[in-house]
Amino acid sequence: MDLILWRHAEAVDGTPDHARELTERGLKQARRVAAWLEERRPKRLRILCSPTVRTRQTASAFSEDFEIVPALAPDQGVAELLAAAGWPDASGAVLIVGHQPALGRLASLLLAGHEAEWTIKKGGLWWFSNRVRDGETQTVLRASITAELA
């Protein structure tokens, strides 16, 4: 299984939080990362998106074919993200468009084996795979890209 974590791009400040839209810079960030991802798009890709406006706008830069999943909202944690994605047992690939701090905590759990306060930059994308080698399940970081480098 592949698990791709994509933090929403830069959004305006304000309230209510769920209604915050992307800035012009954020729209550009989303389009750049979407273009990078499109060149590498997995064949069977399920796209899951937080219900906030900024995550839906970020996802829309890549595809309109995404599922809005309340378990990916900003107040949710790592367990909810893992359950929504079906990691590590689902087949194919899952792209989660979501928020800090849950995305960073999930990246930490996958790579270091415990949750820590890691940060994924706004618009940034981390791509993980899992595999079995010599009877041991391993998590592999396939890519980590920022909007500036996409």
MDAnalysis code that builds the backbone (N, CA, C; Angstrom):
import MDAnalysis as mda
import numpy as np

u = mda.Universe.empty(450, n_residues=150, atom_resindex=np.repeat(np.arange(150), 3), trajectory=True)
u.add_TopologyAttr("name", ["N", "CA", "C"] * 150)
u.add_TopologyAttr("resid", np.arange(1, 151))
u.add_TopologyAttr("resname", ["MET", "ASP", "LEU", "ILE", "LEU", "TRP", "ARG", "HIS", "ALA", "GLU", "ALA", "VAL", "ASP", "GLY", "THR", "PRO", "ASP", "HIS", "ALA", "ARG", "GLU", "LEU", "THR", "GLU", "ARG", "GLY", "LEU", "LYS", "GLN", "ALA", "ARG", "ARG", "VAL", "ALA", "ALA", "TRP", "LEU", "GLU", "GLU", "ARG", "ARG", "PRO", "LYS", "ARG", "LEU", "ARG", "ILE", "LEU", "CYS", "SER", "PRO", "THR", "VAL", "ARG", "THR", "ARG", "GLN", "THR", "ALA", "SER", "ALA", "PHE", "SER", "GLU", "ASP", "PHE", "GLU", "ILE", "VAL", "PRO", "ALA", "LEU", "ALA", "PRO", "ASP", "GLN", "GLY", "VAL", "ALA", "GLU", "LEU", "LEU", "ALA", "ALA", "ALA", "GLY", "TRP", "PRO", "ASP", "ALA", "SER", "GLY", "ALA", "VAL", "LEU", "ILE", "VAL", "GLY", "HIS", "GLN", "PRO", "ALA", "LEU", "GLY", "ARG", "LEU", "ALA", "SER", "LEU", "LEU", "LEU", "ALA", "GLY", "HIS", "GLU", "ALA", "GLU", "TRP", "THR", "ILE", "LYS", "LYS", "GLY", "GLY", "LEU", "TRP", "TRP", "PHE", "SER", "ASN", "ARG", "VAL", "ARG", "ASP", "GLY", "GLU", "THR", "GLN", "THR", "VAL", "LEU", "ARG", "ALA", "SER", "ILE", "THR", "ALA", "GLU", "LEU", "ALA"])
u.atoms.positions = np.array([
    [0.841, -1.191, 0.000],
    [0.000, 0.000, 0.000],
    [0.876, 1.240, 0.000],
    [0.425, 2.259, -0.699],
    [1.050, 3.574, -0.655],
    [0.132, 4.512, 0.122],
    [0.729, 5.356, 0.942],
    [-0.012, 6.366, 1.696],
    [0.666, 7.700, 1.437],
    [-0.094, 8.626, 0.870],
    [0.427, 9.944, 0.528],
    [-0.259, 10.968, 1.426],
    [0.545, 11.726, 2.149],
    [0.033, 12.768, 3.040],
    [0.295, 14.120, 2.402],
    [-0.743, 14.899, 2.193],
    [-0.606, 16.216, 1.566],
    [-1.244, 17.251, 2.481],
    [-0.405, 18.117, 3.019],
    [-0.932, 19.193, 3.858],
    [-1.524, 20.267, 2.964],
    [-2.649, 20.813, 3.376],
    [-3.269, 21.886, 2.596],
    [-2.271, 23.018, 2.380],
    [-2.469, 23.729, 1.296],
    [-1.598, 24.858, 0.961],
    [-1.945, 26.060, 1.852],
    [-1.193, 27.136, 1.681],
    [-1.352, 28.336, 2.514],
    [-2.774, 28.890, 2.424],
    [-3.348, 29.170, 3.587],
    [-4.720, 29.688, 3.669],
    [-4.738, 31.025, 4.395],
    [-5.801, 31.769, 4.176],
    [-5.971, 33.043, 4.869],
    [-6.185, 32.778, 6.354],
    [-5.848, 33.756, 7.167],
    [-6.139, 33.686, 8.591],
    [-7.602, 34.047, 8.800],
    [-8.159, 33.625, 9.921],
    [-9.512, 34.050, 10.235],
    [-10.366, 32.960, 10.833],
    [-11.624, 33.322, 11.034],
    [-12.600, 32.399, 11.571],
    [-13.871, 32.531, 10.747],
    [-14.680, 31.535, 10.676],
    [-14.465, 30.233, 11.291],
    [-13.375, 29.457, 10.557],
    [-12.680, 28.630, 11.312],
    [-11.529, 27.900, 10.789],
    [-11.879, 27.046, 9.572],
    [-13.006, 26.345, 9.621],
    [-13.356, 25.421, 8.533],
    [-13.645, 26.134, 7.211],
    [-13.882, 27.457, 7.250],
    [-14.234, 28.208, 6.039],
    [-13.049, 28.953, 5.428],
    [-11.865, 28.826, 6.019],
    [-10.695, 29.544, 5.505],
    [-10.333, 29.062, 4.103],
    [-10.129, 29.993, 3.183],
    [-9.784, 29.677, 1.797],
    [-8.284, 29.815, 1.569],
    [-7.824, 29.242, 0.479],
    [-6.415, 29.388, 0.113],
    [-6.131, 30.806, -0.345],
    [-4.922, 31.259, -0.052],
    [-4.453, 32.533, -0.576],
    [-4.052, 32.339, -2.040],
    [-3.722, 33.405, -2.724],
    [-3.209, 33.280, -4.101],
    [-1.947, 32.421, -4.103],
    [-1.085, 32.667, -3.125],
    [0.129, 31.849, -3.008],
    [-0.243, 30.381, -2.761],
    [-1.233, 30.137, -1.922],
    [-1.683, 28.786, -1.639],
    [-2.223, 28.088, -2.874],
    [-2.965, 28.815, -3.698],
    [-3.472, 28.222, -4.945],
    [-2.313, 27.810, -5.850],
    [-1.279, 28.646, -5.920],
    [-0.095, 28.310, -6.728],
    [0.622, 27.093, -6.148],
    [0.750, 27.044, -4.808],
    [1.384, 25.890, -4.159],
    [0.629, 24.606, -4.505],
    [-0.674, 24.652, -4.388],
    [-1.494, 23.468, -4.659],
    [-1.335, 23.013, -6.109],
    [-1.335, 23.946, -7.044],
    [-1.184, 23.578, -8.456],
    [0.186, 22.974, -8.738],
    [1.228, 23.509, -8.105],
    [2.592, 22.977, -8.328],
    [2.718, 21.551, -7.829],
    [2.254, 21.302, -6.622],
    [2.345, 19.954, -6.060],
    [1.428, 19.006, -6.830],
    [0.256, 19.478, -7.234],
    [-0.660, 18.648, -8.024],
    [-0.006, 18.229, -9.344],
    [0.706, 19.137, -9.992],
    [1.389, 18.800, -11.252],
    [2.479, 17.762, -11.005],
    [3.230, 17.925, -9.915],
    [4.271, 16.952, -9.561],
    [3.646, 15.582, -9.324],
    [2.545, 15.552, -8.580],
    [1.878, 14.297, -8.259],
    [1.260, 13.655, -9.500],
    [0.711, 14.454, -10.379],
    [0.081, 13.921, -11.594],
    [1.087, 13.135, -12.434],
    [2.326, 13.591, -12.486],
    [3.367, 12.885, -13.241],
    [3.704, 11.525, -12.632],
    [3.382, 11.343, -11.366],
    [3.737, 10.119, -10.640],
    [2.509, 9.387, -10.106],
    [1.365, 9.772, -10.536],
    [0.085, 9.284, -10.011],
    [0.010, 7.752, -9.992],
    [-0.270, 7.176, -8.818],
    [-0.488, 5.726, -8.764],
    [-1.740, 5.343, -9.556],
    [-1.755, 4.129, -10.083],
    [-2.888, 3.687, -10.910],
    [-4.184, 3.634, -10.125],
    [-4.165, 3.017, -8.954],
    [-5.374, 2.928, -8.136],
    [-5.216, 3.875, -6.958],
    [-5.735, 5.083, -7.110],
    [-5.562, 6.114, -6.090],
    [-6.917, 6.550, -5.565],
    [-7.064, 6.438, -4.258],
    [-8.244, 6.928, -3.553],
    [-7.852, 8.224, -2.870],
    [-8.625, 9.280, -3.059],
    [-8.305, 10.589, -2.499],
    [-9.303, 10.902, -1.388],
    [-8.768, 11.116, -0.177],
    [-9.576, 11.440, 0.995],
    [-9.235, 12.851, 1.442],
    [-10.244, 13.621, 1.756],
    [-10.034, 15.039, 2.053],
    [-10.787, 15.448, 3.306],
    [-10.138, 16.260, 4.111],
    [-10.790, 16.888, 5.256],
    [-11.958, 17.742, 4.745],
    [-12.964, 17.971, 5.575],
    [-14.105, 18.777, 5.131],
    [-13.868, 20.287, 5.056],
    [-12.694, 20.772, 5.418],
    [-12.463, 22.223, 5.392],
    [-12.337, 22.747, 3.957],
    [-12.625, 24.025, 3.795],
    [-12.548, 24.652, 2.465],
    [-11.119, 24.585, 1.924],
    [-10.124, 24.883, 2.760],
    [-8.738, 24.931, 2.272],
    [-8.225, 23.567, 1.803],
    [-8.655, 22.489, 2.456],
    [-8.231, 21.162, 1.995],
    [-8.956, 20.783, 0.713],
    [-10.212, 21.133, 0.606],
    [-10.958, 20.828, -0.619],
    [-10.383, 21.606, -1.801],
    [-9.968, 22.852, -1.574],
    [-9.344, 23.622, -2.644],
    [-7.999, 23.014, -3.043],
    [-7.240, 22.558, -2.064],
    [-5.954, 21.912, -2.348],
    [-6.177, 20.644, -3.163],
    [-7.086, 19.800, -2.725],
    [-7.380, 18.560, -3.447],
    [-7.879, 18.843, -4.860],
    [-8.693, 19.873, -5.020],
    [-9.262, 20.210, -6.325],
    [-8.205, 20.613, -7.345],
    [-7.052, 21.069, -6.881],
    [-5.967, 21.389, -7.809],
    [-5.467, 20.134, -8.506],
    [-5.695, 18.981, -7.880],
    [-5.244, 17.698, -8.421],
    [-6.377, 16.922, -9.077],
    [-7.544, 16.871, -8.421],
    [-8.665, 16.077, -8.921],
    [-9.948, 16.526, -8.246],
    [-11.045, 16.413, -8.961],
    [-12.358, 16.664, -8.355],
    [-12.955, 15.380, -7.801],
    [-12.265, 14.271, -8.024],
    [-12.755, 12.961, -7.594],
    [-12.157, 12.614, -6.229],
    [-12.682, 13.254, -5.183],
    [-12.210, 12.967, -3.829],
    [-13.391, 12.804, -2.887],
    [-13.123, 12.085, -1.792],
    [-14.130, 11.853, -0.763],
    [-13.874, 12.804, 0.401],
    [-14.899, 13.471, 0.868],
    [-14.785, 14.297, 2.063],
    [-15.018, 13.394, 3.270],
    [-14.026, 13.365, 4.171],
    [-14.039, 12.441, 5.303],
    [-13.959, 13.240, 6.612],
    [-15.039, 13.299, 7.384],
    [-15.028, 14.047, 8.642],
    [-13.905, 13.621, 9.592],
    [-13.461, 12.372, 9.538],
    [-12.385, 11.884, 10.415],
    [-11.041, 12.532, 10.100],
    [-10.967, 13.338, 9.043],
    [-9.718, 14.027, 8.690],
    [-9.751, 15.502, 9.073],
    [-10.784, 15.930, 9.779],
    [-10.914, 17.327, 10.201],
    [-9.751, 17.732, 11.101],
    [-9.519, 19.048, 11.255],
    [-8.363, 19.518, 12.020],
    [-8.274, 19.027, 13.457],
    [-9.387, 18.710, 14.081],
    [-9.361, 18.289, 15.487],
    [-9.185, 16.782, 15.665],
    [-8.960, 16.054, 14.599],
    [-8.811, 14.603, 14.668],
    [-7.343, 14.221, 14.824],
    [-7.096, 12.973, 15.204],
    [-5.735, 12.523, 15.471],
    [-5.257, 11.460, 14.508],
    [-4.122, 10.902, 14.832],
    [-3.455, 9.916, 13.995],
    [-4.302, 8.656, 13.820],
    [-4.922, 8.182, 14.868],
    [-5.731, 6.959, 14.781],
    [-6.847, 7.110, 13.750],
    [-7.461, 8.274, 13.711],
    [-8.536, 8.519, 12.748],
    [-8.005, 8.543, 11.317],
    [-6.827, 9.117, 11.113],
    [-6.226, 9.129, 9.776],
    [-5.898, 7.719, 9.311],
    [-5.293, 6.925, 10.191],
    [-4.941, 5.546, 9.839],
    [-6.189, 4.722, 9.517],
    [-7.230, 4.888, 10.315],
    [-8.470, 4.142, 10.082],
    [-9.105, 4.545, 8.751],
    [-9.141, 5.831, 8.452],
    [-9.737, 6.297, 7.202],
    [-8.982, 5.755, 5.990],
    [-7.657, 5.715, 6.091],
    [-6.825, 5.249, 4.978],
    [-6.788, 3.735, 4.862],
    [-6.995, 3.038, 5.980],
    [-6.872, 1.589, 5.976],
    [-5.428, 1.114, 6.019],
    [-4.513, 1.978, 6.432],
    [-3.082, 1.653, 6.518],
    [-2.847, 0.598, 7.584],
    [-2.043, -0.388, 7.329],
    [-1.256, -0.669, 6.126],
    [-1.876, -1.739, 5.231],
    [-3.123, -2.117, 5.501],
    [-3.693, -3.299, 4.858],
    [-4.485, -3.053, 3.579],
    [-4.859, -1.823, 3.303],
    [-5.637, -1.553, 2.093],
    [-4.762, -1.782, 0.863],
    [-5.412, -1.993, -0.252],
    [-4.645, -2.171, -1.485],
    [-4.617, -0.851, -2.255],
    [-3.679, -0.738, -3.160],
    [-3.572, 0.476, -3.953],
    [-2.916, 1.598, -3.184],
    [-3.374, 2.806, -3.459],
    [-2.796, 3.999, -2.842],
    [-3.904, 4.896, -2.315],
    [-3.589, 5.583, -1.217],
    [-4.519, 6.539, -0.620],
    [-3.791, 7.859, -0.444],
    [-4.421, 8.925, -0.908],
    [-3.934, 10.286, -0.717],
    [-4.834, 10.946, 0.317],
    [-4.228, 11.411, 1.413],
    [-4.960, 12.154, 2.443],
    [-4.578, 13.622, 2.321],
    [-5.570, 14.477, 2.133],
    [-5.349, 15.925, 2.122],
    [-5.864, 16.426, 3.463],
    [-4.926, 16.874, 4.315],
    [-5.320, 17.190, 5.674],
    [-4.506, 18.298, 6.320],
    [-4.326, 18.161, 7.637],
    [-3.852, 19.251, 8.487],
    [-2.719, 18.839, 9.413],
    [-1.982, 19.842, 9.849],
    [-1.085, 19.735, 10.983],
    [-1.944, 19.890, 12.239],
    [-1.598, 19.318, 13.335],
    [-0.401, 18.522, 13.588],
    [-0.557, 17.035, 13.286],
    [-1.770, 16.589, 12.937],
    [-2.000, 15.149, 12.759],
    [-1.132, 14.554, 11.650],
    [-0.968, 15.264, 10.529],
    [-0.150, 14.710, 9.444],
    [1.308, 14.527, 9.876],
    [1.866, 15.507, 10.555],
    [3.240, 15.392, 11.036],
    [3.398, 14.285, 12.064],
    [2.423, 14.157, 12.940],
    [2.458, 13.078, 13.942],
    [2.380, 11.707, 13.277],
    [1.567, 11.618, 12.220],
    [1.460, 10.358, 11.491],
    [2.768, 10.037, 10.772],
    [3.376, 11.028, 10.141],
    [4.676, 10.808, 9.484],
    [5.708, 10.317, 10.491],
    [5.718, 10.906, 11.674],
    [6.630, 10.484, 12.732],
    [6.377, 9.042, 13.148],
    [5.114, 8.698, 13.327],
    [4.765, 7.333, 13.718],
    [5.231, 6.329, 12.667],
    [5.023, 6.651, 11.405],
    [5.391, 5.726, 10.335],
    [6.900, 5.537, 10.220],
    [7.657, 6.608, 10.412],
    [9.109, 6.521, 10.228],
    [9.885, 6.229, 11.505],
    [9.432, 6.753, 12.636],
    [10.192, 6.607, 13.876],
    [9.549, 5.623, 14.856],
    [8.314, 5.222, 14.581],
    [7.658, 4.254, 15.449],
    [6.916, 4.864, 16.621],
    [6.907, 6.190, 16.717],
    [6.144, 6.861, 17.767],
    [5.738, 8.249, 17.285],
    [4.684, 8.778, 17.879],
    [4.224, 10.114, 17.506],
    [5.136, 11.171, 18.109],
    [5.500, 12.131, 17.281],
    [6.284, 13.283, 17.722],
    [5.783, 14.493, 16.938],
    [6.191, 15.659, 17.371],
    [5.711, 16.900, 16.751],
    [6.532, 17.245, 15.511],
    [6.367, 16.501, 14.452],
    [7.010, 16.791, 13.175],
    [6.096, 17.712, 12.376],
    [6.705, 18.518, 11.530],
    [5.937, 19.462, 10.738],
    [6.076, 19.155, 9.255],
    [4.953, 19.109, 8.585],
    [4.917, 19.068, 7.126],
    [4.550, 20.481, 6.695],
    [5.370, 21.081, 5.840],
    [5.130, 22.457, 5.410],
    [3.803, 22.591, 4.685],
    [3.233, 23.786, 4.709],
    [1.993, 24.043, 3.981],
    [2.204, 23.705, 2.508],
    [1.309, 22.902, 1.988],
    [1.409, 22.469, 0.602],
    [2.336, 21.288, 0.395],
    [3.040, 20.848, 1.447],
    [4.000, 19.758, 1.338],
    [3.342, 18.392, 1.247],
    [4.077, 17.459, 0.664],
    [3.571, 16.110, 0.434],
    [4.624, 15.094, 0.846],
    [4.207, 14.078, 1.598],
    [5.074, 12.958, 1.998],
    [4.425, 11.689, 1.497],
    [5.211, 10.824, 0.843],
    [4.694, 9.603, 0.224],
    [5.372, 8.398, 0.860],
    [4.560, 7.520, 1.450],
    [5.048, 6.320, 2.128],
    [4.561, 5.065, 1.417],
    [5.349, 4.006, 1.517],
    [4.943, 2.665, 1.085],
    [5.247, 1.713, 2.222],
    [4.555, 0.600, 2.229],
    [4.928, -0.447, 3.175],
    [5.275, -1.695, 2.381],
    [6.160, -2.494, 2.936],
    [6.597, -3.730, 2.290],
    [6.997, -4.717, 3.368],
    [7.125, -5.974, 2.966],
    [7.584, -7.014, 3.875],
    [8.911, -7.531, 3.348],
    [9.938, -7.498, 4.191],
    [11.262, -8.007, 3.858],
    [11.691, -8.949, 4.962],
    [12.063, -10.161, 4.585],
    [12.506, -11.166, 5.553],
    [11.507, -11.331, 6.694],
    [10.214, -11.290, 6.339],
    [9.165, -11.483, 7.331],
    [8.873, -10.272, 8.194],
    [9.539, -9.155, 7.933],
    [9.360, -7.943, 8.731],
    [8.687, -6.867, 7.878],
    [7.632, -6.267, 8.433],
    [6.959, -5.168, 7.742],
    [7.782, -3.893, 7.903],
    [8.017, -3.213, 6.796],
    [8.808, -1.981, 6.808],
    [8.013, -0.852, 6.170],
    [8.246, 0.350, 6.665],
    [7.691, 1.551, 6.054],
    [8.821, 2.263, 5.342],
    [8.550, 2.678, 4.106],
    [9.552, 3.326, 3.273],
    [9.052, 4.707, 2.882],
    [9.892, 5.711, 3.058],
    [9.572, 7.058, 2.571],
    [9.986, 7.120, 1.111],
    [9.026, 7.221, 0.217],
    [9.307, 7.265, -1.218],
    [9.632, 8.671, -1.685],
    [8.961, 9.672, -1.089],
    [9.196, 11.060, -1.516],
    [8.735, 12.008, -0.419],
    [9.393, 13.138, -0.372],
    [8.987, 14.253, 0.458],
    [9.247, 15.503, -0.366],
    [8.190, 16.232, -0.657],
    [8.330, 17.371, -1.562],
    [7.601, 18.592, -0.983],
    [8.231, 19.739, -1.106],
    [7.582, 20.979, -0.725],
    [7.038, 21.640, -1.975],
    [6.123, 22.555, -1.794],
    [5.549, 23.262, -2.936],
    [6.630, 24.034, -3.699],
    [7.619, 24.539, -2.973],
    [8.692, 25.308, -3.628],
    [9.566, 24.440, -4.511],
    [9.683, 23.155, -4.202],
    [10.556, 22.256, -4.969],
    [9.804, 21.436, -6.019],
    [8.484, 21.502, -6.003],
    [7.676, 20.701, -6.955],
    [7.822, 21.244, -8.361],
])
